[in-house]
Amino acid sequence: MYQTIVIGGGQAGLAAGYYLRKYGLSFVILEAGPEPVGSWPHYYDSLKLFSPAKYSSLPGFPFPGRGSRYPSRDEVISYLREYASRYHMPVKTNTRVEKVEKINGTFYVSTTDGEVLEAESVICATGSFHRPHIPDIPGIADFQGEVIHSSAYRNTAPYQGQRVIVVGSGNSAVQIGIELTEVSNTTLAVRTPVKLIPQVKFGRDLHFWLITTGLDKFPFPLFGRPVPEPTAVIDSAGFKRRLESGNPNQKPMFASMYEDGVIWSDGEREKVDSVIFATGFQPNLSFLSGLNALDGRGFPRHKIGVSNATTGLYFVGLSGQRSIASATLRGVGDDARYVVRRVIQT
């Protein structure tokens, strides 16, 4: 019997583990993958953090190296490996959770390999990036080209000389779209035009101002207000110049698809080789379905990471959980500390 079982061994699970250890609770972290690095190995090769290294650390261990640089995907993976090792995190890898039940006040966590673990409480730290969302576009099943979510995109190599549409106006869509223009004819299909905010303002990185003003980790839900959804793209690499030059260009979202391509909102048909949907993610928490802990869309019913439906059930790493930084390296530690303190109080 553990005091707490943490489901997910990425940045959210490791941050939760840090505070569980600090406060002396017995716990185990269950990670479906082969190592405790979360979703980072599955992101595209050129991905870099939008926050500088000095603002991108988990609790207790500053991100190594020059603080003003923007760490790469592989640097983040190395950092998470070292973090888990440094704090001797009790991580069971290759352990996928199939079902969570609560019987007579005890949680029973069943894994796909038949193991059942017991705990007084459960922290779900699987984050928000495990269930890629592709909208149901009319005719998408008829399209004979490639359709992928941005989570499956790695680099430009497969797209040499192609006609490519990237759907979305967020950070990933813009970064992938601009990268693809080096090898292909690429368009961003958007609901609204891309909005940009400068990475550096008055000689300081945007995150300096967010942290200095307190906006970065301001706990909006504590004051009865929803966490504002980020709508602007951080201009980290001359995005404004590239977009203003039409490379890539932007067009209003296409209305439907057909066998050879897309049908734009004005009725124009265009042949397309590949469509990449940078359209976000949905939680993948089906293992909680027996607890009445999810709403009709599969999203957790919670307030600031504490389940509204099941006593002893908690969440860390959800987008907008307590602040605009909740699902990031720089913000997940504060949420983990809050949740673990609630675990102790329960």
N, C-alpha and C positions, 0 to 999 in steps of 0.2 A: 504494500500500500504506500503510494507516494502521496505527499501533500499536494503536489501539482504535477500534471502532465502538460507539457508544451507541445503543441502540434505545429511543426514547421521549424526548420533549422536554418533559415536565412537570417537577414539582419534583424527582423522583428523578434524571432525566436531567441537569437543570441542576446539581444538587449534584455529580453525578459529573463533569460538565464542569469545574466549579470546581477540583476536585482534579487532574484530568488536566492542566489548564493550569498549575496551581501546580507540578506535578512535571515539566512540560516534555514531555509526551507528545503526539504528533500524533494527532488524533482528529477525528471528525465525529459529530454527533448527528442521527439520522433521526427525524423527527416526522411521523406520519400526518396530523395536522391542519394547519390554515392558519397556526397560530402556536404558539410554545412555551409553552403554558399548561396542558397536560395535560387532565384531565377537568373542571376547574373550570367552564367555560362550560356544562356539561351538568347541573350540580346545580340544585336548586330555588332560586327567586329569593330567598327569605328566609334562606337558609343563612348562619350565622355560625360562625366558629371557636369551638371550646370552650376554647381556650387564649388568654390575652391576647396582644396584639401583641408584647410584649417577650419572650415565650417562643416566638414563631412565625416565626423567621427561618431562611433558608438561610445557609450559611457565607459570611462576609465582608460581608454587607449587612443591617443591622438593619431590621426592618419599620418603615416610617416612621410618624410620628404618635404620639399619646399611647399609651404602653406599656400602660396598664391597660385599654384598651378591647378589645372582641372584634371583629376585622375581619370585614367582610361578604365574601360570595362575590366581588363585583365588585372589592373592594379587593385580594383575593388575586390575581385575574387581572391587575390593573394592576401589582402587585408583581412577579409572574413575568415580565411583559413587560419591565419595567425591569431586572430582574436579568439577563435574557438580553442586553439591549442594553448594560448597564453593563460586562459582562465579555466582550463581543464573541464570544458563543458561536457556533461554526460549525454552525448548525442548518440542515438541509435540510428545509423544511416540505413538506406535501403529498406525503410520501414514505413509503408504506406498505410494510413488509417482508413478503415472501411466503414466503421460505425462507432458512434458514441452514444451510450445509454446512461441513464441515471436511475438507479434502483435503491430505494430505502436510503437516500442521501449519499450514496457512493456512485462515482462515475466509473463505468466500465468502457475502456477504449479497446476496440477490436481492430487488429491489423489484417491485411490481406493474406499474410502467411499463417494465420490462425492463432496468433498470440493475443491474449487478453490481459490488459494491465488495469490496475485499480488506482483511483486517486480521489482525494477530497475535493479537488477543483481542477478545471481544465482551462488552459489559455490557448486559444486558436491564434496562431501567428503565421498563417499561410499567406497573409498579405492579399493584394488585390490584382495580381498579375498572372493568374494561372488558368483563366478561362477566357481566351481571346474572343472578342465580339465582332462578328461580321454581320452587318444589317441584312435583312431579307429584301434584296433588290429584285424587282420583277425581271425575269429572264436570266438570272444569275446561273441557274442550273443548265441553261442552254449554251452558255459561253464555252467555246472550245479552247481558249487560251488558259493561261495560268491565273488562278485566283489564290492569293495567300493573305494571311494577316501579317502585320509588321513584325510580330513575334517570331515568324519563321524566316524573315529576311536576315541575311548575314552580310553580304557584300555585293558589289556591282558585277562580279564575274559572269553570272548567268544572263545578264541583261544587255550585253554588248549589241549595239545596233538595233535594239528593240524600240517599239512604241509602248510606253509605260504610263499608266495612270496611278497616281498615289492618292488615295482618298483620305482626307483629313486636313486639319489646319492647326494641329498642335505641334509640340516640339519634335516628336518622332517623325511625323509626316514631313515637316519642313526639312529636317536634317537628312532623312532618307531621300527625299525628292531632290534636294540640291546635290547630294552625292551622286545620284543616278544621272544627273545631267552631263556628267563627265563622259558617259559611255552610251547614253540613249536619249531619245526624244521624250521628255518627261513633262507631264502636266499634273498640277495639284487640283483635284476636284474637291471643292469646298462648299459648305453650307453658307458660311460667311467668310469674307476675305481674312487672310492671316493678319493678326494684330501682333506687333512687335514691341518689346520693351528693351532698352539698352542693357547690356551686361554690366557696363561700367558707367557710373554717374558721378560727376565731380571727382574723378580720380579714384573712386572706390567701387568695388564689386557690388552689384545689386543686393547680395545677401548681407553685406555689411549694414546696409540701410534697413533691411527687413529685421535684422537682429537688433540693431541699435534702437529702432522704434518699438520693438516688441511685437511687431505684426507677425513675424515668422512663426512664433509659437504661441500667439495669443489664443487662449482657450475659449473660442466663440461659443461652443455649446453650453458652457457654464453660465452664460448670460442669456440663454434662451434664443440664441441666434445661430442659424446654420453656418457652417464653414464656407466661405465664398469659394466658388469653383474658379481655379486659374483659367483664364481665357486667352492670355497673351503668351507668345513665344519669346523666350529669352534670346536676344540677338548675340549669340556667342561667337560667331565666326563670319561676320559680314553678310548675314542673311538679308538685311534690308537692301543692300546694294544688289545682290543677286536677284531678289524678287522684283525690285523696281526695273531691272533690265529685262525681265520676262524670262529668266533662266533659273528655275522653271517658271512657266506661266501659270496663272490661276484661271480656272473656269468654274462657273456654278455647277454644283453636283449634277451628274447625269441622272436622267429619269429612269432608265432601264438598261438592260443589256440584251444582246442577241448573240447568235452563234459566233460571229467574227469580231465583236467589239461592243461599244457602248452607244447608246442613243442619248444625246444631250437634250437639255430641257427645251431647246428650240426645234427639236425634231431631227437634227443632223445626226446621221449615222457615221461612225468612225471606226475603222478597223484598228484593233489594239492587240498587242501580244500578251501583256501582263497587266493585272490590276492588283495593287497592294493596298489593303485596308489598314490604315493606322487609326482605327476607330475604337480603341480602348479595350477594357477588360471587364469581366464580371466576376464576382466571388465564386470560388469553387468549393462550396461548403456542404456538399450533399451528405457527407457523413454525419451532419447534425440534424438531418431531416426528422429523426425520431424524437427530437426534443422540443418540437414546436418553437425552435429558436430562430427560424428564418421567416421572412415575409413571403408574399406570393411571387416575388421576382427572384427569390433565393438569396436576398441580402439579409445580413444578420439584424435582428431586432435588438438594439442596444442603445445605451446612453453613455457616451464618452468611454466606450470599451467595456462596459458592464452590461451583461445580458439583461433585457427587460423580461425575459420569459423563464429563464432557468437560473436559480441561485447557484453560484459557484462556477458559472461559465463566463469567460472573459475573452476579449479580443485585443490584439496589438497589431499594428501595421496596416490598418484600413485607411484608405484615402479619406481625408477630412475627418478623421476620428475625433481629434481634439483641436487641430490647427491645420493650417495650409501645409505644414511640414510633416504631418503625421506619417506618411508612407515613405519618408526619405531617411537616408542615413543620419542626417543632421537632426531629424525630429523624432525618430522612433524611440530614442532613449527616454525622453520625457514622458511619453505615453506609457512605456514599459514600467517606469518607476511608479506612475500613478496607479496603474492596474495592479502591480504587485502589492502596493500598500493596501489597496482594496481587498486583495486576497487575504492579507493578514487580518484585516478587520472583520472579515466575514465569519 
